[in-house]
Amino acid sequence: MMTTNPQNKLDSSKSVVLKPAHRLPLLISGLGVILLTLPESQWPGITLTIFGFFLLIQSFILRLEFTPNDLVVWQLGKELRRFPFKNWLAWRLLLPQLPGILYFREIASPHLLPILFDPLELESQLKLRVGDLETPKKTQN
């Protein structure tokens, strides 16, 4: 499959595979477990816990690869989807410190992906490859 070489991380002519990060699934699962302890309805807690475990499984089986021309999503070593950078219109990391969600818009449609990867590495690769398309955060007047 693909390999990550630390020397390639800031070279847009090389492919880079992001390391997984399990913070988001664990955060969601933990919140679900906390909600299960409340005396009210347990369905929100059950739902969040199941969703968190689903994301945790995804964090182990999915990989993001940045190639010189595309963002490629891999699932268990098989290519799942390819997003050519030439079709991108904009991107933004929403709440990356929580961790959050990667939003990007292609010509055909918008996409939201949970950040199941190292958020700092994700942001640096996005800035390197499609930095000019980053949507600035709105400032309050």
N, C-alpha and C positions, 0 to 999 in steps of 0.2 A: 504494500500500500504506500502511502505517502510518509515522508519523514520531515521532521522539523530540525533545521540546523540553526543554532543561535546566530550565526553570522548572516543568515538570510533574512532576518526579521525586518531590516530596514532597506532591503533591496527589492524594488518592485518587479524586477525581472525574474525573481525566484518564487517558487511556490512555498507557502507556509501553511501548516496545519495548526489550528489553535488548540491549546490545552483545555480540557474540560474543567469546569468549575461547578461545584455542587451546592453553592450557597442558596440559589433561588429555590430549588426543589426542597432543600432542608428547611428553609424559612417558611415556605408554604405548608409543608407537612407539620412543622412545629406549631404553626398558627392553628391548623386543623385540630391537632391533638389538644391544644389549649381550649378551643371551642367545644370539644367533646366533654370537657369537665364542667361546662356550664349547665345549670338545671333546665334551661329552656330547650327548645328543639335541638336535636343532635344532627339533623340533616346538613346544616352548614358545615359543621365540623367533619362529618363523614365525607362530604363532597370535597372540601379543601384537602383533607388527608389523602384521599384517593388521587386527586389531581397532583398533589405534591409527589406521591410515589410514581405516578406516570412520568412527570418531569424528571425525576431521579433516574428512572430507567432510560429515558431519552438522553440524559447527560452521559450515560455510559455507552450508548450505542451510536450516537450521532457525532459527526465531526464536521467542522467547517474548514475548508481549504481555500486560501486566497491564491489564485494563479495569476499570471500577468494580465489576463483578460477577463477572468470570471471569479465569482464567488460560487464554490461548489459545496453542496451538502451531501455528505456520505453517511450511509447507514450500514453498519456492519461490513464495511469494505466495498459496498456497492454504491455507485453514484445514484443519488436520489433525485437531485435537482441541480440545475446549473443556471446561474443568474449572470449573464454577460454585463460587464460594467458599461458597455456602450449603450445599453438600454436604461440605465439608471438616470433618474431625474433629480433625486434628492435622498438624503439619509439623515438620521438623527438617533442618538442614544437617549432614550427616555428613562429617567431615574437610574442612571448607571451605578450610583453608590448604594442602592438597596439590595441587590442588583435589579436591573429592570428589563427593558425591552429594546430591541433594535427595530427601528422603523426605517424602511426604505421604499421608495416609489420607483417603479419601472414605468416605461411608456404604457404598458398594458394594464398594470394594476399596482396597488400598494401592498406591502407585506409587513407583518409584525412577527418578530421572532423573539422568544424569551432568551435572555442572555444566559446560556448554559456553558459559557466558555469564559476564559480569562478576560474580564472587561477591559483591562488596560491594553492587553495585546490586541483585542478586537478593535478598540478605538485607534490604536497606532496604525494597524493595517488599513483601516478605513480611510484615515487621513492620508496615508501614503498613496493609496490607489485611487480614491475618489474624494479626496479632501476638498476639492473645489465645489463639490455638490452638498457639503454639509449644510443643513438648515440651521441657521443661528437661533439661539434661545431668545425668546421675546423678553424684552426688558420692560419693567413697569415704570410708568411716568410718575 
